[in-house]
Amino acid sequence: MNAHLVQAACLPSPLPREDRAATSTAAGLGLKPPHQWTFHAITSVPGLLVLPNPFLRGCQHRWVRQCLAHYPCKPNVCNLDAHLQREGRGEVWPGGLAEDASSPKKMRLSKDDLLYRLRWVTLGYHYDWNTKEYRSHCRSPFPEDLAQLTKFIMRIAGFPSFVPEAAIVNYYHLDSTLSGHTDHSEKDLSIPLFSLRLAEAPRKCLQWNPS
C-alpha cells in the first residue's frame, strides 16, 4: 500500500492581539479573537486554506439553529418545495416536527416530518439542480447575518473584497454519505469559495458553500 504525504503550512492570523475592534466583531458573531486563529495551507493545492474551528465554545449552536429555524423559510428555496406547498413562512422547525405525547416539551423526529426530509436550502441566487447553473432572475435576499460571518472570516483570510451572493445549505443525517464530486457552476474562478462545516465530530452534519 502506497502512502501519500500531504504537506501543509501553518499561517497565523495577521491581526495583532491588540486589535480590539476585530475581537469585538468576532465575539458578536460567536467567533474566537482572530489573533488566535491559525490557517493551514495545503502546499499541493494552491489557494486552499483550512481554518480549524474558529467558534467560541457553544456558539456553533447559534448557526445550527439558523440553518434549521430560519434559512429554510420562504422566500428561500429548499428540496421540499418540489413535493409540497408549504404554508405561511414555510417553517420546517419546530413547526415541522410532531410533538411527543409523552412529554409536551419534547419533540420527536419521524421520517414523515419536514425536518427529516429536508436535504438542502439555497440562499441568494438559487442554484438550479437540473441545469447546474445560477440564474440571475431566480434570487432572494442573502441572509445578512451569514453575510457578516463570511465577510469577516474572509477579510481575516486576506480577501477583503469578498461579498457572498449565493449559498447552498446541505443537511446530513448521521448515517448519510456524500460521494466525491466537483463543482463547475461558478463562472468567475478568481472569486474564492467559502465552505463552513457545522458538525458533531467526527461526522458531518451541516455544510454551506457561500460564493
Residue frames as a rotation matrix with the C-alpha (Angstrom) as fourth column:
MET 1
0.582 0.813 0.000 0.00
0.813 -0.582 0.000 0.00
0.000 0.000 -1.000 0.00
ASN 2
-0.437 -0.719 0.541 1.39
0.714 -0.643 -0.278 3.38
0.548 0.264 0.794 -1.01
ALA 3
0.260 0.455 -0.852 1.01
0.866 -0.499 -0.002 6.33
-0.427 -0.737 -0.524 1.37
HIS 4
0.051 -0.176 0.983 0.71
0.675 -0.720 -0.164 9.88
0.736 0.672 0.082 0.06
LEU 5
-0.325 -0.268 -0.907 2.10
0.896 -0.395 -0.204 12.57
-0.303 -0.879 0.368 2.33
VAL 6
0.513 0.547 0.662 0.16
0.671 -0.736 0.088 15.85
0.535 0.399 -0.745 2.31
GLN 7
-0.572 -0.773 -0.275 2.39
0.803 -0.460 -0.379 18.78
0.167 -0.437 0.884 3.12
ALA 8
0.569 0.795 0.211 0.82
0.680 -0.599 0.423 21.69
0.463 -0.097 -0.881 4.95
ALA 9
-0.653 -0.723 0.226 1.96
0.487 -0.629 -0.606 25.06
0.580 -0.285 0.763 6.20
CYS 10
0.127 0.659 -0.741 0.55
0.982 -0.191 -0.002 26.95
-0.142 -0.728 -0.671 9.20
LEU 11
-0.484 -0.198 0.852 -0.33
0.464 -0.884 0.058 30.59
0.742 0.423 0.520 8.61
PRO 12
-0.547 0.278 -0.789 -1.04
0.767 -0.210 -0.606 32.56
-0.334 -0.937 -0.099 11.81
SER 13
0.579 0.799 0.161 -3.70
0.814 -0.555 -0.173 35.24
-0.048 0.231 -0.972 11.71
PRO 14
-0.223 -0.714 0.664 -2.22
0.720 -0.580 -0.382 38.56
0.658 0.393 0.643 10.51
LEU 15
0.509 0.512 0.692 -4.07
-0.029 -0.793 0.608 40.52
0.860 -0.330 -0.389 13.18
PRO 16
-0.651 -0.745 0.142 -2.19
-0.129 -0.076 -0.989 41.67
0.748 -0.662 -0.046 16.29
ARG 17
-0.535 0.412 -0.738 -3.53
0.802 0.521 -0.292 40.85
0.264 -0.748 -0.609 19.74
GLU 18
-0.712 0.183 -0.678 -4.46
0.356 -0.738 -0.573 44.47
-0.606 -0.649 0.460 20.45
ASP 19
-0.884 0.467 0.040 -6.98
-0.158 -0.377 0.912 44.74
0.441 0.800 0.407 17.58
ARG 20
-0.822 0.565 0.063 -9.95
0.012 0.127 -0.992 45.29
-0.569 -0.815 -0.111 19.88
ALA 21
-0.196 0.785 -0.587 -12.35
-0.890 -0.394 -0.229 46.18
-0.411 0.478 0.777 17.06
ALA 22
-0.293 0.027 -0.956 -11.80
-0.674 0.703 0.226 42.83
0.678 0.710 -0.187 15.32
THR 23
-0.961 -0.085 -0.261 -12.07
0.120 0.726 -0.677 40.96
0.247 -0.683 -0.688 18.62
SER 24
-0.620 0.781 -0.070 -15.37
-0.330 -0.341 -0.881 42.69
-0.712 -0.523 0.469 19.39
THR 25
-0.054 0.581 -0.812 -16.78
-0.999 -0.030 0.044 41.96
0.002 0.813 0.582 15.94
ALA 26
-0.603 -0.256 -0.756 -15.68
-0.355 0.934 -0.033 38.34
0.715 0.249 -0.654 16.21
ALA 27
-0.971 0.238 0.014 -17.39
0.076 0.366 -0.927 37.93
-0.226 -0.900 -0.374 19.59
GLY 28
-0.322 0.899 -0.296 -20.63
-0.697 -0.437 -0.569 39.30
-0.641 0.023 0.767 18.14
LEU 29
0.129 0.301 -0.945 -20.51
-0.911 0.411 0.007 36.56
0.391 0.860 0.327 15.51
GLY 30
0.898 0.212 0.386 -19.68
-0.390 0.789 0.475 33.85
-0.204 -0.577 0.791 18.05
LEU 31
0.696 -0.696 -0.175 -16.04
0.213 0.433 -0.876 33.64
0.685 0.573 0.450 16.95
LYS 32
0.467 -0.671 -0.576 -12.79
0.820 0.083 0.567 33.46
-0.332 -0.737 0.589 18.86
PRO 33
0.569 -0.366 -0.737 -10.48
-0.275 -0.929 0.249 36.51
-0.776 0.061 -0.628 18.73
PRO 34
0.976 -0.097 -0.194 -8.87
-0.168 0.229 -0.959 36.45
0.137 0.969 0.207 15.25
HIS 35
0.180 -0.981 0.066 -5.33
-0.926 -0.192 -0.326 36.61
0.332 -0.003 -0.943 16.65
GLN 36
-0.123 -0.168 0.978 -5.97
-0.649 0.759 0.049 33.08
-0.751 -0.629 -0.202 17.99
TRP 37
0.861 0.507 0.035 -6.79
-0.286 0.540 -0.792 31.70
-0.421 0.672 0.610 14.55
THR 38
-0.359 -0.932 0.044 -4.36
-0.417 0.202 0.886 29.61
-0.835 0.300 -0.461 12.50
PHE 39
0.680 0.520 -0.517 -4.93
-0.676 0.172 -0.716 28.98
-0.283 0.837 0.468 8.80
HIS 40
-0.072 -0.667 0.742 -3.48
-0.012 0.744 0.668 25.86
-0.997 0.039 -0.061 7.20
ALA 41
0.357 0.098 -0.929 -2.42
-0.884 -0.285 -0.370 25.93
-0.301 0.954 -0.015 3.57
ILE 42
0.598 -0.139 0.790 -2.11
0.217 0.976 0.008 22.67
-0.772 0.167 0.614 1.63
THR 43
-0.162 -0.786 -0.597 1.04
-0.420 -0.493 0.762 23.14
-0.893 0.374 -0.250 -0.43
SER 44
-0.840 -0.154 0.521 -0.06
0.324 0.627 0.708 20.66
-0.436 0.763 -0.477 -3.09
VAL 45
0.035 0.899 0.437 -3.36
0.993 -0.080 0.086 22.54
0.113 0.431 -0.895 -3.60
PRO 46
-0.888 -0.457 0.055 -2.54
0.451 -0.888 -0.090 26.24
0.090 -0.055 0.994 -4.21
GLY 47
-0.618 0.646 0.447 -5.22
-0.387 -0.745 0.543 28.58
0.684 0.163 0.711 -2.89
LEU 48
0.311 0.747 -0.588 -6.78
0.238 0.538 0.809 26.13
0.920 -0.391 -0.011 -0.42
LEU 49
-0.653 -0.424 0.628 -6.92
-0.473 -0.420 -0.775 27.47
0.592 -0.802 0.074 3.14
VAL 50
0.088 0.644 -0.760 -8.28
0.453 0.654 0.606 25.49
0.887 -0.398 -0.234 6.10
LEU 51
-0.474 -0.143 0.869 -9.29
-0.601 -0.668 -0.438 27.21
0.643 -0.730 0.231 9.33
PRO 52
-0.608 0.251 -0.754 -9.95
0.549 0.818 -0.170 24.78
0.574 -0.517 -0.635 12.23
ASN 53
0.204 0.917 -0.342 -12.95
0.902 -0.041 0.429 25.59
0.380 -0.396 -0.836 14.40
PRO 54
-0.695 -0.477 0.538 -12.93
0.303 -0.873 -0.382 29.40
0.652 -0.103 0.752 14.91
PHE 55
0.199 0.919 0.340 -16.10
-0.062 -0.335 0.940 29.41
0.978 -0.209 -0.010 17.03
LEU 56
-0.522 -0.202 0.829 -16.32
-0.801 -0.217 -0.558 30.18
0.293 -0.955 -0.049 20.72
ARG 57
-0.989 0.114 -0.089 -17.46
0.138 0.926 -0.350 27.26
0.042 -0.359 -0.932 22.85
GLY 58
-0.417 0.908 -0.044 -21.17
0.575 0.226 -0.787 26.64
-0.704 -0.354 -0.616 22.32
CYS 59
-0.219 0.330 -0.918 -21.57
-0.397 -0.890 -0.225 29.25
-0.891 0.316 0.326 19.60
GLN 60
-0.987 -0.039 -0.156 -21.90
-0.158 0.422 0.893 26.77
0.031 0.906 -0.422 16.75
HIS 61
-0.550 0.835 0.002 -25.37
0.734 0.484 -0.477 26.10
-0.399 -0.261 -0.879 18.15
ARG 62
-0.120 0.481 -0.869 -26.46
-0.107 -0.876 -0.470 29.59
-0.987 0.037 0.157 17.09
TRP 63
-0.492 -0.153 -0.857 -25.63
-0.826 -0.229 0.515 28.87
-0.275 0.961 -0.013 13.46
VAL 64
-0.970 0.244 0.011 -27.14
0.240 0.948 0.210 25.39
0.040 0.207 -0.978 13.58
ARG 65
-0.294 0.907 -0.301 -30.36
0.535 -0.105 -0.839 26.99
-0.792 -0.407 -0.454 14.78
GLN 66
-0.181 0.180 -0.967 -30.27
-0.606 -0.794 -0.034 29.46
-0.774 0.580 0.253 11.89
CYS 67
-0.851 -0.227 -0.474 -29.89
-0.521 0.482 0.704 26.56
0.068 0.846 -0.529 9.48
LEU 68
-0.832 0.545 -0.103 -32.86
0.554 0.828 -0.092 24.75
0.035 -0.134 -0.990 11.00
ALA 69
-0.164 0.834 -0.527 -35.28
0.751 -0.240 -0.614 27.50
-0.639 -0.496 -0.587 12.01
HIS 70
0.225 0.240 -0.944 -34.68
-0.102 -0.958 -0.268 30.42
-0.969 0.157 -0.191 9.64
TYR 71
-0.619 -0.580 -0.530 -32.78
-0.533 -0.187 0.825 29.64
-0.577 0.793 -0.193 6.44
PRO 72
-0.839 0.321 0.439 -35.33
0.501 0.769 0.396 27.03
-0.210 0.553 -0.807 5.20
CYS 73
-0.017 0.916 -0.400 -38.15
0.494 -0.341 -0.800 29.62
-0.870 -0.211 -0.446 5.40
LYS 74
0.356 0.262 0.897 -39.55
0.924 -0.244 -0.295 31.43
0.141 0.934 -0.329 2.39
PRO 75
0.755 0.362 -0.546 -38.51
-0.591 0.016 -0.807 33.11
-0.284 0.932 0.226 0.13
ASN 76
-0.405 -0.914 0.021 -35.50
-0.838 0.380 0.392 30.77
-0.366 0.141 -0.920 0.29
VAL 77
0.413 0.500 -0.761 -35.84
-0.815 0.575 -0.064 27.59
0.406 0.647 0.645 -1.76
CYS 78
-0.356 -0.518 0.778 -35.47
-0.773 0.631 0.067 24.02
-0.526 -0.577 -0.625 -0.45
ASN 79
-0.957 -0.098 -0.272 -35.87
-0.246 0.772 0.587 20.49
0.152 0.628 -0.763 -1.78
LEU 80
-0.637 0.769 0.052 -39.31
0.449 0.425 -0.786 20.23
-0.626 -0.478 -0.616 -0.13
ASP 81
-0.296 0.551 -0.781 -40.79
-0.487 -0.790 -0.373 22.82
-0.822 0.270 0.502 -2.50
ALA 82
-0.700 -0.010 -0.714 -40.84
-0.688 0.279 0.670 20.34
0.193 0.960 -0.201 -5.39
HIS 83
-0.812 0.316 -0.491 -43.09
0.302 0.947 0.111 17.97
0.500 -0.058 -0.864 -3.44
LEU 84
-0.050 0.819 -0.572 -45.46
0.999 0.048 -0.019 20.08
0.012 -0.572 -0.820 -1.33
GLN 85
0.082 0.189 0.979 -46.93
0.248 -0.955 0.164 23.53
0.965 0.229 -0.125 -0.81
ARG 86
-0.552 -0.356 -0.754 -45.52
0.805 0.009 -0.593 24.98
0.218 -0.934 0.282 2.39
GLU 87
0.498 0.844 0.199 -47.90
0.702 -0.527 0.478 27.26
0.508 -0.099 -0.855 4.27
GLY 88
0.948 -0.057 -0.314 -47.06
0.172 -0.738 0.653 30.64
-0.269 -0.672 -0.689 5.82
ARG 89
0.469 -0.859 -0.203 -43.32
-0.834 -0.507 0.219 31.17
-0.291 0.067 -0.954 6.16
GLY 90
0.630 -0.182 -0.755 -42.71
-0.393 0.764 -0.511 27.55
0.670 0.619 0.410 5.31
GLU 91
0.043 -0.642 0.765 -41.14
-0.999 -0.023 0.037 26.63
-0.006 -0.766 -0.643 8.65
VAL 92
0.277 -0.010 -0.961 -39.70
-0.247 0.966 -0.082 23.14
0.929 0.260 0.264 8.99
TRP 93
-0.163 -0.325 -0.932 -38.53
0.828 0.469 -0.308 23.52
0.537 -0.821 0.192 12.61
PRO 94
-0.891 0.007 0.453 -40.01
-0.261 0.809 -0.527 23.42
-0.370 -0.588 -0.719 15.16
GLY 95
-0.049 0.979 -0.197 -43.30
-0.837 -0.148 -0.527 23.59
-0.546 0.139 0.826 13.24
GLY 96
0.149 0.073 -0.986 -42.26
-0.845 0.527 -0.089 20.67
0.513 0.847 0.140 11.06
LEU 97
-0.840 -0.448 -0.306 -41.90
-0.208 0.787 -0.581 18.28
0.501 -0.425 -0.754 13.99
ALA 98
0.227 0.920 -0.320 -44.57
0.043 0.319 0.947 16.29
0.973 -0.229 0.033 15.77
GLU 99
-0.049 -0.184 0.982 -44.97
-0.912 -0.392 -0.119 16.81
0.407 -0.901 -0.148 19.49
ASP 100
-0.723 -0.261 -0.640 -44.12
-0.002 0.927 -0.376 13.88
0.691 -0.271 -0.671 21.74
ALA 101
0.263 0.958 0.115 -47.35
-0.210 -0.060 0.976 12.98
0.942 -0.281 0.185 23.52
SER 102
0.423 -0.137 -0.896 -45.44
0.762 0.588 0.270 11.55
0.490 -0.797 0.353 26.48
SER 103
-0.123 -0.487 -0.865 -43.74
0.790 -0.576 0.211 14.87
-0.601 -0.657 0.455 27.13
PRO 104
0.805 0.570 0.166 -45.14
0.553 -0.617 -0.560 18.15
-0.216 0.543 -0.812 25.70
LYS 105
0.645 -0.612 -0.457 -41.69
-0.432 -0.786 0.443 19.77
-0.630 -0.088 -0.772 25.95
LYS 106
-0.394 -0.809 0.436 -40.04
-0.072 0.500 0.863 17.11
-0.916 0.308 -0.255 23.78
MET 107
0.415 0.447 -0.793 -40.21
-0.836 -0.156 -0.525 16.84
-0.359 0.881 0.309 20.01
ARG 108
0.069 -0.366 0.928 -39.83
0.102 0.928 0.358 13.52
-0.992 0.070 0.102 18.22
LEU 109
-0.223 -0.257 -0.940 -38.45
-0.865 -0.392 0.313 13.23
-0.449 0.883 -0.135 14.70
SER 110
0.199 0.325 0.925 -40.08
0.167 0.918 -0.359 10.79
-0.966 0.226 0.128 12.31
LYS 111
-0.680 -0.521 0.517 -39.49
0.530 0.138 0.836 10.10
-0.507 0.843 0.183 8.62
ASP 112
0.101 0.806 0.583 -42.71
0.978 -0.188 0.090 11.97
0.182 0.561 -0.808 7.81
ASP 113
0.519 0.076 -0.851 -41.56
0.490 -0.842 0.224 15.23
-0.700 -0.533 -0.475 9.42
LEU 114
0.980 -0.119 0.158 -40.41
0.061 -0.577 -0.815 18.06
0.188 0.808 -0.558 7.18
LEU 115
0.522 -0.834 0.180 -37.16
-0.810 -0.418 0.411 18.40
-0.267 -0.360 -0.894 9.09
TYR 116
0.132 -0.449 0.884 -36.28
-0.026 0.890 0.456 14.75
-0.991 -0.083 0.106 8.46
ARG 117
0.533 0.192 0.824 -36.98
0.745 0.355 -0.565 15.20
-0.401 0.915 0.046 4.75
LEU 118
0.926 -0.213 -0.312 -35.01
-0.283 -0.938 -0.200 18.45
-0.250 0.274 -0.929 4.45
ARG 119
0.569 -0.743 0.352 -31.86
0.782 0.621 0.046 17.96
-0.253 0.249 0.935 2.36
TRP 120
-0.575 -0.793 0.204 -30.82
0.818 -0.547 0.178 21.36
-0.030 0.269 0.963 1.06
VAL 121
0.621 0.639 -0.454 -31.69
0.571 -0.766 -0.297 25.07
-0.537 -0.074 -0.840 1.06
THR 122
-0.225 -0.679 0.698 -30.46
0.931 -0.362 -0.052 27.70
0.288 0.638 0.714 -1.41
LEU 123
0.384 0.224 -0.896 -29.89
0.611 -0.789 0.065 31.33
-0.692 -0.572 -0.440 -0.39
GLY 124
-0.253 -0.463 -0.849 -29.35
-0.293 -0.800 0.523 34.42
-0.922 0.381 0.067 -2.51
TYR 125
-0.175 0.130 -0.976 -29.01
-0.978 0.095 0.188 33.29
0.117 0.987 0.111 -6.13
HIS 126
0.370 0.436 0.820 -30.81
-0.604 0.784 -0.144 29.94
-0.706 -0.442 0.553 -6.22
TYR 127
-0.694 -0.718 -0.052 -28.97
-0.566 0.499 0.657 27.00
-0.446 0.485 -0.752 -7.73
ASP 128
0.410 0.788 -0.459 -30.82
-0.910 0.320 -0.264 25.15
-0.061 0.526 0.848 -10.47
TRP 129
-0.091 -0.469 0.879 -30.19
-0.498 0.786 0.368 21.44
-0.863 -0.404 -0.304 -9.80
ASN 130
0.681 0.399 0.615 -31.39
0.301 0.613 -0.731 20.47
-0.668 0.683 0.297 -13.29
THR 131
0.913 -0.324 0.248 -29.17
0.131 -0.344 -0.930 22.78
0.387 0.881 -0.271 -15.35
LYS 132
0.325 -0.807 -0.493 -26.38
0.937 0.204 0.283 23.05
-0.127 -0.554 0.823 -12.73
GLU 133
-0.457 -0.430 0.779 -26.46
0.587 -0.803 -0.100 26.84
0.668 0.412 0.620 -13.08
TYR 134
-0.412 0.346 -0.843 -27.28
0.618 -0.573 -0.538 30.01
-0.669 -0.743 0.023 -11.15
ARG 135
-0.191 0.427 0.884 -29.86
0.881 -0.323 0.346 32.17
0.434 0.844 -0.315 -12.92
SER 136
-0.928 -0.317 0.196 -29.98
0.231 -0.901 -0.367 35.95
0.293 -0.295 0.910 -12.42
HIS 137
-0.360 0.868 0.342 -33.79
-0.541 -0.492 0.682 36.09
0.760 0.061 0.647 -12.27
CYS 138
0.554 0.510 -0.658 -34.05
0.212 0.678 0.704 33.42
0.805 -0.530 0.268 -9.56
ARG 139
-0.571 -0.820 0.029 -32.88
0.332 -0.263 -0.906 35.19
0.750 -0.508 0.423 -6.45
SER 140
0.712 0.686 -0.149 -33.89
0.445 -0.276 0.852 36.15
0.543 -0.673 -0.502 -2.89
PRO 141
0.598 -0.512 0.617 -32.15
-0.640 -0.768 -0.016 38.38
0.482 -0.385 -0.787 -0.32
PHE 142
-0.040 -0.705 -0.708 -28.98
0.228 0.684 -0.693 36.83
0.973 -0.189 0.133 1.10
PRO 143
0.740 0.370 -0.562 -29.18
0.592 0.038 0.805 36.47
0.319 -0.928 -0.191 4.93
GLU 144
0.638 -0.472 0.608 -27.43
-0.370 -0.881 -0.296 39.44
0.675 -0.036 -0.737 6.50
ASP 145
0.689 -0.386 0.613 -26.05
-0.606 0.155 0.780 37.51
-0.396 -0.909 -0.127 9.47
LEU 146
0.652 -0.442 0.617 -24.47
0.516 0.854 0.067 34.88
-0.556 0.275 0.784 7.25
ALA 147
0.701 -0.390 0.597 -23.05
0.402 -0.475 -0.783 37.61
0.589 0.789 -0.176 5.01
GLN 148
0.682 -0.438 0.586 -21.43
-0.671 -0.693 0.263 39.28
0.290 -0.573 -0.767 8.03
LEU 149
0.679 -0.410 0.609 -19.92
-0.207 0.689 0.694 35.98
-0.704 -0.597 0.383 9.19
THR 150
0.619 -0.429 0.658 -18.43
0.743 0.593 -0.311 35.04
-0.257 0.681 0.686 5.85
LYS 151
0.710 -0.350 0.611 -17.15
0.164 -0.762 -0.627 38.52
0.685 0.545 -0.484 5.00
PHE 152
0.730 -0.443 0.521 -15.42
-0.683 -0.431 0.590 38.83
-0.037 -0.786 -0.617 8.37
ILE 153
0.567 -0.527 0.633 -13.66
0.106 0.808 0.579 35.46
-0.817 -0.261 0.514 8.13
MET 154
0.595 -0.321 0.736 -12.66
0.803 0.208 -0.559 36.10
0.027 0.924 0.382 4.53
ARG 155
0.828 -0.328 0.455 -11.29
-0.241 -0.940 -0.240 39.54
0.507 0.089 -0.857 5.42
ILE 156
0.576 -0.635 0.515 -9.02
-0.607 0.089 0.789 37.97
-0.547 -0.768 -0.334 8.03
ALA 157
0.482 -0.350 0.803 -8.02
0.454 0.884 0.113 35.32
-0.750 0.310 0.585 5.47
GLY 158
-0.542 -0.788 -0.290 -6.85
0.203 -0.458 0.865 38.05
-0.815 0.410 0.408 3.09
PHE 159
-0.654 0.415 0.632 -9.89
0.703 0.027 0.710 38.57
0.278 0.909 -0.310 0.87
PRO 160
-0.765 0.292 -0.573 -11.30
0.256 -0.679 -0.688 41.96
-0.590 -0.673 0.445 1.97
SER 161
-0.686 0.503 -0.526 -13.49
-0.717 -0.593 0.368 42.41
-0.127 0.629 0.767 -1.13
PHE 162
-0.921 0.332 -0.204 -15.35
0.264 0.917 0.300 39.10
0.286 0.222 -0.932 -0.73
VAL 163
-0.528 0.840 0.126 -19.14
-0.806 -0.449 -0.385 39.52
-0.267 -0.305 0.914 -0.87
PRO 164
-0.844 0.237 0.482 -21.34
0.237 0.970 -0.061 36.38
-0.481 0.063 -0.874 -0.69
GLU 165
-0.590 0.646 -0.484 -24.13
-0.806 -0.511 0.300 36.22
-0.053 0.567 0.822 -3.25
ALA 166
0.355 0.691 -0.629 -25.26
-0.663 0.661 0.351 32.60
0.659 0.293 0.693 -3.15
ALA 167
-0.597 -0.524 0.608 -25.17
-0.797 0.471 -0.377 29.70
-0.089 -0.710 -0.699 -0.73
ILE 168
0.160 0.599 -0.785 -26.27
-0.371 0.773 0.514 26.09
0.915 0.208 0.346 -0.53
VAL 169
-0.251 -0.148 0.957 -27.00
-0.962 0.148 -0.229 24.70
-0.108 -0.978 -0.179 2.93
ASN 170
-0.150 0.126 -0.981 -26.69
-0.390 0.904 0.176 20.90
0.908 0.409 -0.086 2.92
TYR 171
0.185 0.314 0.931 -28.25
-0.981 0.122 0.154 18.77
-0.065 -0.941 0.331 5.66
TYR 172
-0.314 -0.389 -0.866 -26.87
-0.448 0.865 -0.226 15.33
0.837 0.317 -0.446 6.53
HIS 173
0.852 0.485 0.195 -28.21
-0.440 0.464 0.769 12.62
0.283 -0.741 0.609 8.80
LEU 174
0.299 -0.784 0.544 -25.67
-0.785 0.122 0.607 10.82
-0.543 -0.608 -0.579 10.95
ASP 175
0.056 -0.266 0.962 -25.75
0.250 0.937 0.244 7.87
-0.967 0.227 0.119 8.56
SER 176
0.937 0.311 -0.158 -25.60
-0.044 -0.343 -0.938 10.00
-0.346 0.886 -0.308 5.40
THR 177
-0.056 -0.960 0.275 -22.76
0.625 0.181 0.759 9.85
-0.778 0.214 0.590 2.89
LEU 178
0.748 0.192 -0.635 -21.65
-0.309 -0.746 -0.590 12.25
-0.587 0.638 -0.499 0.17
SER 179
0.578 -0.530 0.620 -19.82
0.749 0.646 -0.147 10.94
-0.323 0.550 0.770 -2.87
GLY 180
-0.359 -0.817 -0.451 -16.84
0.432 -0.574 0.695 12.76
-0.827 0.055 0.560 -4.29
HIS 181
0.505 0.551 0.664 -17.70
0.856 -0.223 -0.466 15.43
-0.109 0.804 -0.585 -6.84
THR 182
-0.729 -0.666 -0.160 -16.50
0.622 -0.741 0.251 18.67
-0.286 0.083 0.955 -8.40
ASP 183
0.335 0.836 -0.434 -18.41
0.539 -0.548 -0.640 21.92
-0.773 -0.020 -0.635 -8.89
HIS 184
-0.637 -0.539 0.551 -18.41
0.745 -0.247 0.620 23.74
-0.198 0.805 0.559 -12.23
SER 185
0.321 0.915 0.244 -21.17
0.942 -0.335 0.014 26.34
0.094 0.225 -0.970 -11.78
GLU 186
0.455 -0.197 -0.869 -19.05
0.326 -0.870 0.369 29.34
-0.829 -0.451 -0.331 -10.78
LYS 187
0.832 -0.049 0.553 -18.25
0.540 -0.161 -0.826 31.50
0.129 0.986 -0.108 -13.81
ASP 188
0.572 -0.669 0.475 -15.64
-0.499 -0.743 -0.445 33.73
0.651 0.017 -0.759 -12.17
LEU 189
0.659 -0.347 -0.668 -12.90
0.532 0.842 0.087 31.47
0.532 -0.412 0.739 -10.82
SER 190
-0.395 -0.813 0.428 -10.96
0.208 -0.533 -0.820 34.44
0.895 -0.235 0.379 -9.41
ILE 191
0.022 0.502 0.865 -13.55
-0.837 -0.464 0.290 34.77
0.547 -0.730 0.410 -6.61
PRO 192
-0.885 -0.465 -0.032 -12.94
-0.370 0.742 -0.558 32.34
0.283 -0.482 -0.829 -3.72
LEU 193
0.151 0.886 -0.438 -15.46
-0.097 0.455 0.885 29.82
0.984 -0.091 0.155 -2.43
PHE 194
-0.561 -0.232 0.794 -16.23
-0.780 -0.172 -0.601 29.66
0.277 -0.957 -0.085 1.28
SER 195
0.082 0.555 -0.828 -17.22
-0.069 0.831 0.551 26.36
0.994 0.012 0.106 2.87
LEU 196
-0.478 -0.146 0.866 -18.25
-0.834 -0.235 -0.499 26.08
0.277 -0.961 -0.010 6.52
ARG 197
-0.220 0.365 -0.905 -18.97
0.090 0.931 0.353 22.83
0.971 -0.004 -0.238 8.31
LEU 198
-0.166 0.270 0.949 -21.00
-0.971 -0.213 -0.109 22.58
0.172 -0.939 0.297 11.50
ALA 199
0.024 0.043 -0.999 -20.53
-0.318 0.947 0.033 19.06
0.948 0.317 0.037 12.75
GLU 200
0.749 0.091 0.656 -20.92
-0.639 0.361 0.679 16.64
-0.175 -0.928 0.328 15.60
ALA 201
-0.111 -0.927 -0.357 -17.38
-0.974 0.174 -0.147 15.28
0.198 0.331 -0.922 15.42
PRO 202
-0.583 -0.788 -0.198 -16.32
0.007 -0.249 0.969 13.26
-0.813 0.563 0.151 13.62
ARG 203
-0.286 0.555 0.781 -19.43
0.905 0.424 0.030 13.19
-0.315 0.715 -0.624 11.44
LYS 204
-0.995 -0.016 0.102 -20.53
0.062 -0.887 0.459 15.92
0.083 0.462 0.883 9.08
CYS 205
-0.363 0.917 -0.163 -23.97
0.680 0.141 -0.720 17.33
-0.637 -0.372 -0.675 9.85
LEU 206
0.779 0.618 -0.105 -24.40
0.423 -0.642 -0.640 20.62
-0.463 0.454 -0.761 8.02
GLN 207
-0.418 -0.908 0.022 -22.40
0.656 -0.285 0.699 22.39
-0.629 0.306 0.715 5.37
TRP 208
0.794 0.597 -0.112 -22.97
0.331 -0.579 -0.745 25.56
-0.510 0.555 -0.657 3.35
ASN 209
-0.228 -0.870 0.438 -20.96
0.893 -0.007 0.450 26.99
-0.388 0.494 0.778 0.48
PRO 210
0.679 0.446 -0.583 -21.48
0.224 -0.882 -0.414 30.73
-0.699 0.151 -0.699 0.13
SER 211
-0.248 -0.771 0.586 -19.93
0.895 0.050 0.444 32.07
-0.371 0.634 0.678 -3.07
